Amino acid sequence: MTISHPANIPGGLGAFFASLRSRCETNQTKFTYAETLFGDDLAGIDPALWESTLLPVFNRFVGTYGFPTGLNATARLPGWADTMRNTVGDATEAVYLQAKGAKYQAPAGIKDASLWKQVTEHGNLKNWKVPGVDAVKGGSRTIKAADALRTGGKIAGRACAVLDGVVSAYDSYQSDSYHHPEMGQGEKVARAGVMGAASATGAYLGATYGAQLGAAIGAVGGPVGILAGGVIGGIIGGLGGSKLGQTVGNIVNNGMHSLINSGGSQS
């Protein structure tokens, strides 16, 4: 940027233009320095961190809440519809409770419950009551509408559990077919079944308990915080549970393979 002025203007105005030019040059220097620092910091970001942590979480979120497309889209549609129906029901109740200033009321007998239940009950929307609303007589029509949307039990974040099992089983079968062509068909099918069951179980349990813990943490922000925490906890827990299940499946399969081979060698 260039600032100039005619030579025949009054001296005071010329000095003013000179000060503006000096300030502009200073700002340009600062901007160049900041741009350099930003570029250096950007270049120092390791993309492996994104690929190993945030990207899988994002992909799982899209896989859970995004409209099914591609292979097996028709088979995934019922699970997606149930997930969305439950999520809309939870969102309806959470927003209503937040807007009405609902407060947490500990359920009866909570002091005698396990530590886990004592913590996670804060994330149960049914324990958040609106002052002046008589729950015994039916409560709010909004809550009734939310209950009607839900089919029972939170499955948001767990809808991918069965799909995890199917995908893991398929991947296991394909990997064994490629890397172990000598392996019998029966063993490959058995290994695929173990991997699928372990992955699905891990994903389901991880999503279930992850959603409970996430909702309890989110309770700090009220009912809407519970909703967000439950979704995030379910996604992360399901992903972690799936990975843990696959690890267990690999251990079982490797042991089974060694046992079969050792038996075959002795014969």
C-alpha positions in Angstrom: 0.0 0.0 0.0 1.3 3.5 -0.9 0.1 6.7 0.7 1.0 10.0 -1.1 -0.1 13.6 -1.1 0.4 16.6 -3.3 3.5 18.7 -2.6 1.6 22.0 -2.4 -0.7 21.2 0.6 -0.3 22.9 4.0 2.5 21.7 6.2 0.3 20.5 9.1 -1.7 18.2 6.7 1.6 16.9 5.2 2.7 15.9 8.7 -0.6 14.1 9.2 -0.1 12.1 6.0 3.4 11.3 7.0 2.2 9.9 10.3 -0.4 7.8 8.6 2.2 6.4 6.3 4.5 5.5 9.2 1.6 3.7 10.9 0.7 1.9 7.8 4.3 0.6 7.4 4.4 -0.5 11.0 1.1 -2.4 10.6 2.4 -4.0 7.4 5.5 -5.2 9.2 3.4 -6.7 12.0 1.1 -8.4 9.6 4.0 -9.9 7.7 5.4 -11.2 11.0 2.1 -12.6 12.1 1.6 -14.3 8.7 5.1 -15.9 9.1 4.3 -17.2 12.6 1.0 -18.6 11.4 2.6 -20.3 8.5 5.3 -21.9 10.7 2.7 -23.1 13.2 0.5 -24.5 10.4 3.5 -26.3 8.9 4.3 -27.8 12.3 0.9 -29.5 12.7 1.2 -33.3 12.4 -1.6 -34.6 10.2 -1.1 -38.0 11.7 -2.8 -36.8 14.9 -5.9 -35.8 12.9 -5.9 -39.1 11.0 -5.6 -41.2 14.1 -8.0 -39.4 16.4 -10.4 -36.8 15.1 -10.9 -38.2 11.7 -12.2 -41.6 12.9 -14.5 -39.8 15.4 -15.8 -37.6 12.6 -16.3 -40.6 10.2 -18.2 -42.5 12.9 -20.4 -39.5 13.6 -21.3 -39.2 9.9 -21.8 -43.0 9.7 -24.2 -42.8 12.7 -26.2 -39.7 11.9 -25.7 -39.2 8.2 -28.3 -40.5 5.8 -27.2 -44.0 4.6 -25.6 -44.1 1.2 -23.4 -46.6 -0.8 -23.2 -50.3 -0.1 -25.8 -51.8 2.3 -27.6 -48.4 2.4 -31.0 -50.1 2.4 -30.0 -52.5 5.2 -28.7 -49.6 7.3 -31.8 -47.5 6.8 -34.0 -48.9 9.7 -31.2 -48.5 12.2 -30.6 -45.0 11.1 -34.3 -44.1 11.3 -34.5 -45.5 14.9 -31.4 -43.5 15.8 -32.8 -40.3 14.4 -36.2 -40.9 16.0 -34.6 -41.4 19.5 -32.3 -38.4 19.0 -35.2 -36.1 18.0 -37.1 -37.3 21.1 -34.1 -36.6 23.3 -33.5 -33.2 21.7 -37.2 -32.2 22.1 -37.2 -33.1 25.8 -33.8 -31.5 26.5 -34.6 -28.2 24.8 -38.0 -28.1 26.7 -36.4 -28.8 30.1 -33.6 -26.3 29.4 -36.1 -23.6 28.4 -38.3 -24.2 31.5 -35.3 -24.1 33.9 -35.5 -27.7 35.0 -33.4 -28.8 38.0 -31.9 -32.2 38.8 -33.7 -34.2 41.4 -31.9 -37.3 42.7 -34.1 -40.4 42.4 -35.2 -42.3 45.4 -32.6 -44.7 46.8 -29.7 -43.2 44.9 -27.5 -43.1 48.0 -27.6 -46.9 48.1 -26.8 -47.3 44.4 -23.4 -48.0 42.9 -21.0 -45.1 42.4 -21.5 -45.5 38.6 -25.2 -45.1 38.9 -24.9 -42.2 41.3 -22.7 -40.4 38.8 -24.6 -41.2 35.6 -28.1 -40.5 37.0 -27.2 -36.8 36.6 -27.3 -37.5 32.8 -30.8 -39.0 32.9 -33.2 -36.5 31.5 -36.0 -38.1 33.5 -34.4 -36.9 36.7 -34.6 -33.3 35.6 -37.9 -31.7 36.8 -39.6 -28.5 35.8 -40.9 -26.5 38.8 -44.7 -26.5 38.9 -45.2 -29.4 36.5 -46.9 -32.4 38.2 -45.2 -35.5 36.7 -47.6 -37.8 38.5 -50.5 -36.5 36.5 -48.8 -36.9 33.2 -46.4 -34.0 33.1 -46.0 -31.8 30.0 -47.4 -32.6 26.6 -43.9 -31.9 25.2 -42.4 -34.6 27.3 -45.2 -37.0 26.2 -44.4 -36.2 22.6 -40.7 -36.8 23.1 -41.6 -40.2 24.8 -43.8 -41.1 21.8 -40.9 -40.5 19.5 -38.6 -42.8 21.4 -38.9 -46.5 20.9 -37.3 -47.3 24.3 -33.7 -47.1 25.3 -31.0 -44.8 23.8 -29.6 -46.3 20.7 -27.9 -43.1 19.4 -24.2 -43.9 19.0 -24.9 -47.6 19.1 -26.6 -48.0 15.7 -23.2 -48.8 14.2 -22.5 -51.7 16.5 -24.0 -54.4 14.3 -22.5 -52.8 11.2 -19.1 -52.8 13.0 -19.4 -56.5 13.5 -20.3 -57.2 9.9 -17.5 -55.0 8.5 -15.0 -56.5 10.9 -16.0 -60.0 10.0 -15.8 -59.2 6.3 -12.4 -57.6 6.6 -11.1 -60.5 8.7 -12.3 -63.0 6.0 -10.7 -61.0 3.2 -7.5 -60.5 5.0 -7.1 -64.2 5.8 -7.9 -65.1 2.2 -5.2 -62.8 1.0 -2.5 -63.3 3.6 -3.2 -67.0 4.4 -4.2 -68.8 1.2 -3.4 -72.1 3.0 -6.0 -71.5 5.6 -9.1 -73.7 5.4 -12.5 -72.2 4.6 -13.9 -73.4 7.9 -11.2 -71.6 9.9 -11.5 -68.4 7.9 -15.3 -68.3 8.6 -14.8 -69.1 12.3 -12.2 -66.3 12.6 -14.4 -63.9 10.8 -17.3 -64.8 13.2 -15.0 -64.2 16.3 -13.8 -60.9 15.0 -17.4 -59.7 14.1 -18.8 -60.7 17.4 -16.0 -59.1 19.4 -16.1 -55.9 17.4 -19.9 -55.6 17.7 -19.9 -56.4 21.4 -17.2 -53.9 22.1 -18.9 -51.2 20.0 -22.2 -51.7 21.8 -20.8 -51.7 25.3 -18.5 -48.8 24.6 -21.3 -46.7 23.1 -23.7 -47.6 25.9 -21.4 -46.7 28.8 -19.7 -43.9 26.8 -23.1 -42.2 26.3 -24.0 -42.5 30.0 -20.7 -41.0 31.1 -20.8 -38.3 28.4 -24.3 -37.4 29.4 -23.3 -37.2 33.1 -20.4 -34.9 32.2 -22.6 -32.8 30.0 -25.1 -32.3 32.8 -22.9 -29.4 34.0 -24.5 -27.5 31.1 -28.1 -28.6 31.9 -30.4 -30.8 29.8 -29.0 -29.6 26.5 -25.5 -30.4 27.8 -26.7 -33.9 28.6 -27.9 -34.3 25.0 -24.6 -33.2 23.5 -22.5 -35.2 26.0 -24.5 -38.3 25.4 -24.0 -38.1 21.6 -20.3 -37.4 21.9 -19.7 -40.0 24.6 -21.7 -42.6 22.6 -19.6 -41.9 19.4 -16.2 -42.0 21.2 -17.2 -44.9 23.4 -18.4 -46.9 20.4 -15.3 -46.2 18.5 -13.0 -47.2 21.4 -15.1 -50.2 22.2 -14.9 -51.4 18.6 -11.1 -51.1 18.6 -10.8 -52.9 21.9 -13.2 -55.7 20.6 -11.1 -56.1 17.5 -7.9 -56.4 19.6 -9.6 -59.1 21.7 -10.8 -60.8 18.5 -7.2 -60.8 17.1 -5.9 -62.4 20.3 -8.5 -65.1 20.3 -8.0 -65.8 16.6 -4.3 -66.0 16.9 -4.6 -68.4 19.7 -7.1 -70.5 17.8 -4.8 -70.5 14.7 -1.8 -71.6 16.7 -3.8 -74.3 18.4 -5.1 -75.7 15.1 -1.6 -75.6 13.5 0.0 -77.3 16.4 -2.6 -80.0 16.4 -2.1 -80.5 12.6 1.7 -80.7 13.1 1.4 -83.3 15.8 -0.8 -85.4 13.6 
